[in-house]
């Protein structure tokens, strides 16, 4: 049988644990906010970029033409950066159009080079 004093002691221990967890969470929140403030990058933005990068890769893989195979895409801040070397201006333009078709992108920077013949 639990006495009133034991119950009171148990509640005091639970309260102390709760306060300790609250302090830990507060410190973590401040640390994350501080990192975000120093880098200027939101915590969720890297996740968004990873999702967008996957969508870009999927879109390029779905293209039937092999002229986009050498194109590399990197996403930073929602902007798609295209690089690589393709055989023609048409392939360069096509890659840029495909990049713009990806939902959620804020823009496309086309750094693709055309092979000199």
C-alpha positions in Angstrom: 0.0 0.0 0.0 1.3 3.4 -1.0 1.2 6.0 1.7 0.6 9.6 1.2 4.2 10.5 1.9 5.5 8.1 -0.6 3.2 9.4 -3.2 4.3 13.0 -2.5 7.9 12.0 -2.8 7.2 10.3 -6.1 5.5 13.4 -7.4 8.5 15.5 -6.4 10.9 13.2 -8.2 8.7 13.3 -11.3 8.5 17.0 -11.2 12.3 17.3 -10.9 12.7 15.0 -14.0 10.2 17.1 -16.0 12.0 20.3 -15.2 15.3 18.7 -16.1 13.9 17.5 -19.5 12.5 21.0 -20.1 15.9 22.5 -19.5 17.5 20.1 -21.9 15.0 20.8 -24.6 15.4 24.6 -24.1 19.2 24.3 -24.5 18.7 22.2 -27.7 16.3 24.7 -29.1 18.7 27.6 -28.4 21.6 25.6 -30.0 19.6 24.9 -33.2 18.4 28.5 -33.4 22.0 29.7 -32.9 23.3 27.5 -35.7 20.6 28.7 -38.0 21.4 32.3 -37.1 25.1 31.8 -37.8 24.8 30.0 -41.1 21.6 31.6 -42.4 20.3 28.2 -43.3 17.0 27.0 -41.8 16.9 23.5 -40.4 14.2 22.5 -42.8 15.9 23.9 -45.9 18.4 21.1 -46.1 15.6 18.6 -46.0 13.7 20.6 -48.7 16.8 20.6 -50.9 17.3 16.9 -50.4 13.6 16.3 -51.5 14.0 18.6 -54.4 17.3 17.0 -55.4 15.5 13.6 -55.5 12.7 15.1 -57.6 15.3 16.5 -60.1 17.0 13.2 -60.3 13.7 11.4 -60.9 12.7 13.9 -63.6 16.0 13.5 -65.4 15.8 9.7 -65.2 12.3 9.8 -66.7 13.6 11.6 -69.8 13.9 9.2 -72.7 16.8 11.0 -74.4 20.3 9.9 -73.5 21.7 13.4 -74.2 20.9 14.3 -70.5 22.9 11.5 -69.0 26.1 13.6 -68.4 24.1 16.4 -66.7 24.6 16.7 -63.0 22.2 18.6 -60.8 22.8 20.1 -57.3 20.2 21.9 -55.3 21.0 24.7 -52.8 18.3 26.9 -51.3 15.7 25.6 -53.7 17.7 26.6 -56.8 18.8 23.9 -59.2 22.4 24.1 -60.4 23.0 22.2 -63.6 26.5 21.2 -64.7 28.3 18.8 -67.1 29.0 18.6 -70.8 26.5 17.8 -73.5 26.8 17.4 -77.3 24.6 20.3 -78.4 22.9 23.5 -77.6 19.5 21.8 -77.9 20.5 19.3 -75.2 21.7 22.2 -72.9 18.4 24.0 -73.4 16.4 20.8 -72.9 18.1 20.1 -69.6 17.2 23.6 -68.4 13.6 23.2 -69.4 13.4 19.9 -67.5 14.9 21.6 -64.5 12.2 24.3 -64.6 9.5 21.6 -64.7 10.4 20.3 -61.3 7.8 21.4 -58.8 9.1 23.4 -55.9 12.2 24.8 -57.6 12.9 28.5 -57.2 15.0 28.6 -60.3 17.6 27.0 -62.5 21.2 28.0 -63.0 22.5 26.4 -66.2 26.3 25.9 -66.1 26.2 23.1 -68.7 29.0 23.3 -71.3 28.5 22.3 -75.0 31.3 20.0 -76.5 33.3 21.7 -79.1 33.4 19.9 -82.4 
